[in-house]
Amino acid sequence: MMATANAWRVEDEHLVLSALHQDPDLVRTTPRVLVIEDDLALSTVIDRVLRELDPEVRVDWAVSAEEARAILRERVRREDSLRPYDLILADVFLDGEHTGLDFWRWCQREFPDLPLVVTSGLPVDRFFRALGPDEPSPPYLPKPFTVDECFDVLSGALRHGTAV
């Protein structure tokens, strides 16, 4: 039984993916998320929300923009994919030299198709001032947020490939 020329075929009651090496994203059903957050307490909440969305979610953690860049570059190299994550969640204020906004700007240049949500305790008006008048805005989840607010934003971002 052949579904498509390069997709699934059944042999001896085992499912075989013939396109595995051609397009790894065809077989990835478990969401992958990169979280860049230096607040351990908040990381616990974010992890709980992500696991509620999908118990099998694979989460990579970073506490700085520099560490996140290294993780992202390594995953891109290893998977040969420009979209190794289904979502990135980045705090604005992080350990290290660069901010979450710096990371977002870098991602916009290097990986424009990666959905990224920025979170911060900055009031919304100060967040937009930090961006500058002509800069586009990343999706923003203001802190403090409730578990339900976090759930809604992350579920929308994972479901649609962009933040809502």
N, C-alpha and C positions, 0 to 999 in steps of 0.2 A: 504494500500500500504506500503510494508516494503522494505526499501533500504538495510539495513544490520541488523543483529541481535541486535546490540548494538548502532545503530546510530539514524536515523530519522524515525518517523512513523507519518502518518497523521490521525487524528481523528477529526471528526466533523469540517472539514476545518481549524483546528488549527494545527500548527506545534508543535510537542512535542519532546523534546530531552530526550531520555531515558538514555543516558550515561552521563548526566550532572554531577552527583556526582562522577562518576567513572573517568572522564578525563575532567577537566575544560578547558583545552587548546582546546578541540574540539569546544567549543562555542565561544572562544575568537577570534573575527575578528578585533577588534579595537586594533591597536598597542599600546604597553606600553613602555615608554622610561623613563629612569632615567638619568637626567642631573645633573652633579656635576660641578658647575661653580659659582665662586664668583664675577664675573663681570656682574653687572646688565645690562649694555648696550648690552653686548654680549648675555646675556640670552634672551633679547628681540628678537634679530636676530635669534637665535636658535629656539625659540618658533615659530616665523613666518615661518621658513623653515619647521619645523615639521608639522605645521597646513596646510601648502601648500601641503605637502605630503599626509596628511590625516586629514581633518578637525575634525575628531572624536578622534584623538590621545589622549591618556591619559599620561600626563607627571608629574612625580614627580621630585622635585627639592631639591638639597642639596648644601650647600656652603663649606662643608668639607668632608673629607674621613670618619671621625668618624660618621657624620650625615648620610652619604650614607650607611655605614655599618648597622646602626640601621634601616634605612628604608628598606634595602634589607632583613635583617633578619626578620623583622616584616612581610613583604610581603610573604616571603617563609613560615613562620609559618602559616600565615592566609590562604594561598592558598594551602599549602602542595605540593608545586612544586619547583623544583630546577631551573626552568627557568621562573621566574615571570615577566621578562622584555624581550622585543624583541630586545632591544638595550640599552646600557649604553654609555653615552658620558661623559668623565672625563677630566677636565683640569689637568695639572701637578701641578701647584702652586695654592694651596687652603688655605683657612682659616684653622686653626687647626694644629695639630702636624704632620699629615701624608700628603703625596703628592698623586696626582692622580696615579703615578707609584706604590706607596705602595698599593693603592686600587686595581690596576690592578693585582699586584702580589698576593694579598689576594684572589681576584676573581679567578685567575688561579688555586689556591689550592682548594678553597671551591666550586666554581661554574664554572668549566672549559668550560661548554657549553654556557655560557652567552656571546653574542657578545659585545665587548667593544672597543670603539674608544677613543684614547687619543688625546687631543689637547693641544697645548702650543705655546707660542711665542719663545721658544727655537729654534735656528737654527737646522736644521735637523742633522748636524754632532754632535752638542752638545747633542741633544736628544739621539742619539745612543750611545754616550760615557757614558751618565748617566745610560744607561741600563747595560753596561758591555759587554765584548767581547763574552761571552758564553750564554748570556740570549736571549731568543727569543724576537722578537719585536711585540708589539701590533700595530694594525693599527694606523696610525698617521695622524692627520689633522693639519698642521702647521698654526699658526696665523702669520700675519693676513690672513684671508681667505676671498674670495668673497662669496656672497650669493650663486652663482652658484656652487662653489667648495663645500661648505657646503651641498647644496642640493644633489649634485652627490654622495658624500660620505655617507650621511645619507640614501638616497634612496637605494643605493646599499646594505648598511648594513641591512636595514629593509627587502629588497626584498630577500636577500640571507641568512640572519641570521648570516652573517659575514661582516666585512668591506672589501671594495674593494680598 
